[in-house]
């Protein structure tokens, strides 16, 4: 799945995630006081690829990482 297949430009997709998280999650909403949508880096990966390749579903992993 790509941003194009969702008919959204990458910036529009990032902004949609930001608004959705801010609406649904109180902790994220509090953090939005410190940064705007531009602080998010949204990358789409096909199922089973990217950071989820070979993931063991029994283990909770950290999927967020600091930008390099």
VENFEN-V466749 format. One record per residue. SS is DSSP state (h for helix, s for strand, l for the rest). PHI is phi in whole degrees, 0 to 359 (* if undefined). NEAR is the number of other ideal C-beta (glycine too) atoms within 10 Angstrom. Layout:
# VENFEN-V466749
((SS,PHI,NEAR) (SS,PHI,NEAR))
This chain:
# VENFEN-V466749
((l,*,9) (l,235,11) (l,301,16) (l,296,11) (l,291,8) (l,269,12) (l,61,8) (l,233,14) (l,290,11) (h,307,14) (h,293,12) (h,293,12) (h,296,19) (h,301,19) (h,295,17) (h,295,14) (h,298,13) (h,301,19) (h,297,12) (h,296,11) (h,294,16) (h,296,15) (h,286,9) (h,265,9) (l,232,12) (h,297,8) (h,298,7) (h,296,13) (h,302,12) (h,295,10) (h,291,13) (l,297,15) (l,292,6) (l,260,7) (l,208,10) (l,259,9) (h,303,16) (h,297,10) (h,281,12) (l,272,13) (l,240,10) (l,257,14) (l,233,10) (l,268,14) (l,228,12) (l,302,9) (l,308,7) (l,80,9) (l,237,10) (h,66,12) (h,293,12) (h,262,13) (l,301,8) (l,68,6) (l,293,12) (l,273,7) (l,294,7) (l,278,5) (l,249,6) (l,276,7) (l,241,9) (l,267,6) (l,259,9) (l,261,6) (l,216,8) (l,288,4) (l,298,5) (l,268,3))
